[in-house]
Amino acid sequence: MTRSSPDCVAPMRADPDHSCRSISATASGQVPAVASAPTDPATPEPQPAGRSERVSTRWMWFGALPVIGFWVPFVAGYRARHRGWMLAGMGVIAFALFAAIFSTVEESNRFGGMFLMLSWILSGAVSFALRRPCEQRLAAQAAYDDRIARAEHVDNERRAMMALAAENPGRAAALGVGRADLPGTRHGYLVDVNHAPASAIAGLPGVSQALATEIARVRDQLGGFDSVDDLGALMALHPRIVEAMRTRAVALPD
C-alpha cells in the first residue's frame, strides 16, 4: 500500500486497561461505497430460538389430576433446575405412594381414602404455588441460553470473515467486511480500520474516541495501514490493545 509522507505523525499511547465496548454501527462523515455481492448475503443476524419468549407452564395444571398430578412438582423442579422443588416433589410422590399402599390395608380403608384425597390436594396446591416462580425461572434460563447462542454466532461469523480477509482481501472488501456502518454488508462483526469511520473504530477494545479520531487522521494521511500490527506500531499502542484488536479488526486494501 503506497503511503504519502506525513509531515508529522504524533503517536498516541492508549490506556491498556480501557474497557472494551461494543462495535458502533453508526456512520459519520463521508465513507467510500462498498460493492455488494449478490451471492453473499449480508451478515445474518442470529435468530432467537424462541425459548426466551413467554414460557408456558400450563402443563402444571395437571397437578390437579389424580395419579398424574403427583409427578408435576418434581418435573417442575427438574426443568427449573431447582433442587428444593425437586425435593418437595419427591415428598409429594412419597406421600401419594404411602396413601395408596395404606388404602389397600383392609382395616385402614377409611383412612386410606382420606390420605389419597390429601395427597391429591397437596400435589395440586404445590403445583399451583410453583407455577408462577417456575415460569419466571424457565424464562430467565431461556434468555440466558439465547445470549449464549448469539455470542457463539458472533464468534463464528468473526472467524469466518477474518479467514476470508486473510485469504482474499479483495473479496472481503467487496463484501463490506468490517463495515457495520453501511447497510447490507457482510461486516462479520469486525471493523475495517482502513475504511470505517472513527465512530466505528472507537468501538474496538481499548480505543477511545480521541484515539479513534487520531487513527482515522493518520490513516487518511498515510493512505491506510498495512495491517493491524502496522497500525499498532505507528500509533505506539500497547501490545495488549493490539492483541485484542487482532480478533476484532481488519485492514483491507482499497
URDANOR-V332869 format. One record per residue. RES is the residue in one letter. SS is DSSP state (h for helix, s for strand, l for the rest). NEAR is the number of other C-alpha atoms within 12 Angstrom. Layout:
BEGIN
res,ss,near
RES,SS,NEAR
RES,SS,NEAR
END
This chain:
BEGIN
res,ss,near
M,l,16
T,l,14
R,l,14
S,l,16
S,l,14
P,l,15
D,l,9
C,l,12
V,l,21
A,l,17
P,l,19
M,l,23
R,l,28
A,l,29
D,l,21
P,l,21
D,l,16
H,l,21
S,l,17
C,l,21
R,l,20
S,l,22
I,l,33
S,l,29
A,l,27
T,l,21
A,l,23
S,l,20
G,l,15
Q,l,12
V,l,23
P,l,19
A,l,19
V,l,27
A,l,23
S,l,23
A,l,19
P,l,12
T,l,10
D,l,21
P,l,19
A,l,27
T,l,29
P,l,19
E,l,20
P,l,19
Q,l,15
P,l,19
A,l,16
G,l,17
R,l,21
S,l,24
E,l,19
R,l,19
V,l,24
S,l,22
T,l,27
R,h,19
W,h,23
M,h,33
W,h,27
F,h,26
G,h,35
A,h,28
L,l,22
P,l,23
V,l,25
I,h,24
G,h,31
F,h,40
W,h,39
V,h,42
P,h,42
F,h,33
V,h,34
A,h,43
G,h,29
Y,h,22
R,h,24
A,l,28
R,l,18
H,l,22
R,h,17
G,h,17
W,h,28
M,h,26
L,h,21
A,h,29
G,h,33
M,h,25
G,h,23
V,h,36
I,h,31
A,h,22
F,h,27
A,h,32
L,h,23
F,h,22
A,h,29
A,h,27
I,h,19
F,h,21
S,h,21
T,h,18
V,l,15
E,h,12
E,h,11
S,h,17
N,h,17
R,h,16
F,h,20
G,h,24
G,h,23
M,h,19
F,h,26
L,h,31
M,h,24
L,h,24
S,h,34
W,h,32
I,h,24
L,h,33
S,h,40
G,h,30
A,h,26
V,h,38
S,h,39
F,h,26
A,h,22
L,h,35
R,h,30
R,h,22
P,h,23
C,h,35
E,h,29
Q,h,21
R,h,26
L,h,29
A,h,24
A,h,21
Q,h,23
A,h,25
A,h,22
Y,h,19
D,h,20
D,h,22
R,h,21
I,h,18
A,h,22
R,h,21
A,h,19
E,h,16
H,h,22
V,h,27
D,h,20
N,h,21
E,h,28
R,h,29
R,h,24
A,h,24
M,h,39
M,h,34
A,h,20
L,h,26
A,h,33
A,h,23
E,h,14
N,l,18
P,h,25
G,h,19
R,h,26
A,h,36
A,h,39
A,h,31
L,h,35
G,l,45
V,l,52
G,l,49
R,s,48
A,l,36
D,l,36
L,l,32
P,l,22
G,l,27
T,l,33
R,l,40
H,l,45
G,l,41
Y,l,40
L,l,48
V,s,48
D,s,53
V,l,48
N,l,41
H,l,41
A,l,47
P,l,37
A,h,38
S,h,35
A,h,42
I,h,48
A,l,38
G,l,38
L,l,42
P,l,37
G,l,33
V,l,42
S,l,29
Q,h,23
A,h,20
L,h,32
A,h,33
T,h,26
E,h,30
I,h,45
A,h,34
R,h,28
V,h,32
R,h,38
D,h,25
Q,h,21
L,h,24
G,l,25
G,l,31
F,l,34
D,l,25
S,l,26
V,h,35
D,h,26
D,h,26
L,h,39
G,h,34
A,h,21
L,h,27
M,h,30
A,l,25
L,l,31
H,l,26
P,h,24
R,h,22
I,h,32
V,h,31
E,h,20
A,h,27
M,h,36
R,l,28
T,l,32
R,l,40
A,s,45
V,s,45
A,l,40
L,l,37
P,l,28
D,l,24
END
